[in-house]
Amino acid sequence: MPLRESYIHMLHKLIKKIESDNLVNADNKEFIAEVAEELAYEFNNILQTIKSNVELLAMSRGNEDNYDKLDLIYRAVEKGNIITKRLLSCKNKNLPNKDSQNYSEDNKDYFKKSNKEKILVIDDLKLIRRTIEFILTKFDYDVLLAENAEVGLEKFINNNINLTIIDYNMPTKDGMTLAEEILKINPKAKIIIMSGYEVLSKINDFKNLSIIGTLQKPFTTTSILRTIRNALDK
């Protein structure tokens, strides 16, 4: 069963467990934690789509009269982020309080038009792929999309890719495995791993694999542009 659909099945199992034995044993607690984790990942991807599109609308001319409404949506998304972290903490009690996207102040203009660099985005969720495409094409990046690791690897091989963004959690092959395969083909390939809060606990693994950057969902337009520009300039 695909990862993105499995949480629905897990919810049905959870209801049956509640009815049968009142969730009193350790196995049931672990099961609840797994359901909470699945829901958190699904919720996080939905929040990412809303957050990025609200930011893009706020940047667009003609939306000045809607800023207050957009701000309300954005604040709701931020509250959703808190709920997501609470869901994830059901399984991971040591979830860090701060994210990994800490940047020193600099004078770079991350909102300037790009140099038409070609970026490959590999994510199994269409909503995330299209959202990133909307952001990057707005700033003149040339964007290729892939819905899974196999298609992504083929596009990497057949195109002159400047930067690859890979989702950490994918059904058929995880992002780390795909990154390893790409780096075997081109050890100098620039790769950004993108995922939710579990990125925080994997930073050392990424460094050992020579991953050039990480992007934690839900990211802001500024953070994705900054991460990409810094990666391309290295």
Buried (B, 14 or more C-beta within 10 A) or exposed (E): EEBBEBBEEBEEEBEEBEEEEEEEEEEBEEBBBBBBBBBBBBBBBBBBBBBBBBBBBBEEEEEEEEEEEBEEBBEEBEEBBEBBBEBBBBBBEEBEEEBBBEEEEEEEEBEEEBEEBBBBBBBBBEBBBBBBBBBBEBBEBBBBBBBBBEEBBEBBEEEEBBBBBBBBBBBEBBBBEBBEBBBEEEEEBBBBBBBBBBBBEBEEEBEEBBBBBBBBBBBBBEBBBBBBBBBBEE
